[in-house]
Amino acid sequence: MTEEKSLEELQEELESLKKANLEKEIAKEKEKLEAEKKAEEKKSRIALEEEIMTRIMSEMQTESKIQVESNKEEENILGRYNSFIAEFKEKHGYGGISYEDLTRKISSPGNYKGARN
């Protein structure tokens, strides 16, 4: 009941199996090549994105308008403050006097002008 195959049939079956196995190996190699190709494309794309980003960041070395305006306001305030202090010192002669010395001078009885309650 066992069928015996002839030598030619066995050789044909062996050839078909070899062919199928070879086709599978070729398909695997194609998949590997495609995966490597995709990896290379991804690497090159990432490198290009990084290069573009660095170029953009180097070109965008500017200050924000809000910060520039606030810096101008601070400079304006500081300029007004410094001019006020200079005028005050010149007008009242309080150049290098510390706060403590100034309060002693003002609170001394000889400098008091006005009525006491």
C-alpha positions in Angstrom: 0.0 0.0 0.0 2.9 2.3 0.2 3.4 4.0 -3.0 6.8 4.0 -4.1 7.8 6.9 -6.2 10.2 6.6 -9.0 13.5 8.3 -8.9 12.5 10.9 -11.4 9.4 11.8 -9.3 11.6 12.1 -6.2 14.1 14.3 -8.1 11.3 16.5 -9.3 9.9 16.8 -5.8 13.4 17.6 -4.5 13.8 20.3 -7.2 10.5 21.8 -6.4 11.3 21.9 -2.7 14.7 23.4 -3.4 13.0 26.0 -5.7 10.5 26.8 -2.9 13.2 27.1 -0.3 15.3 29.3 -2.6 12.3 31.5 -3.3 11.8 31.9 0.5 15.5 32.8 1.0 15.3 35.3 -1.8 12.2 36.9 -0.3 13.9 37.1 3.1 17.0 38.7 1.5 14.7 41.2 -0.3 13.0 42.1 3.0 16.4 42.6 4.7 17.5 44.9 1.8 14.3 46.9 2.0 14.6 47.2 5.8 18.2 48.4 5.4 17.1 50.8 2.6 14.3 52.2 4.9 16.8 52.6 7.8 19.2 54.5 5.5 16.4 56.8 4.3 15.3 57.4 7.8 18.8 58.2 8.9 19.3 60.6 6.1 15.9 62.2 6.7 16.7 62.7 10.4 20.1 64.1 9.5 18.5 66.5 7.0 15.9 67.6 9.6 18.6 68.3 12.2 20.6 70.3 9.7 17.6 72.3 8.7 16.7 72.9 12.3 20.3 74.1 13.2 20.2 76.5 10.2 16.9 77.9 11.2 17.9 78.3 14.8 21.2 80.0 13.8 19.2 82.5 11.6 16.7 83.2 14.3 19.0 84.8 16.8 16.7 87.7 17.5 15.1 89.1 20.6 11.4 89.0 21.1 9.4 92.2 20.7 8.0 91.9 24.2 11.4 91.6 25.8 12.8 94.5 23.8 9.8 96.7 24.8 10.2 95.8 28.5 14.0 96.5 28.3 13.2 99.9 26.8 10.7 100.6 29.5 13.3 99.5 32.2 15.9 101.8 30.6 13.4 104.6 30.5 12.5 104.1 34.2 16.1 103.8 35.2 17.0 106.9 33.2 14.3 108.9 34.9 15.3 107.6 38.3 18.9 108.4 37.8 18.1 111.9 36.5 15.8 112.4 39.5 18.5 111.3 42.0 21.1 113.5 40.3 18.7 116.6 40.5 17.7 115.7 44.1 21.3 115.4 45.2 22.3 118.6 43.4 19.3 120.6 44.7 19.4 119.4 48.3 23.1 118.6 48.7 22.6 115.0 49.9 25.4 113.5 47.9 27.2 110.9 49.9 25.1 110.9 53.1 23.9 107.5 54.3 20.3 107.0 55.4 21.1 106.9 59.1 23.1 110.2 58.9 20.3 111.8 56.9 17.7 110.9 59.5 19.9 112.1 62.3 20.4 115.4 60.5 16.7 115.8 59.7 15.5 114.8 63.2 17.9 117.1 65.1 16.1 120.0 66.8 18.0 122.7 64.9 16.6 121.5 61.6 13.0 121.2 62.7 10.7 123.7 61.1 7.1 123.7 62.1 4.9 123.3 65.2 5.0 120.3 67.4 1.8 118.8 68.7 
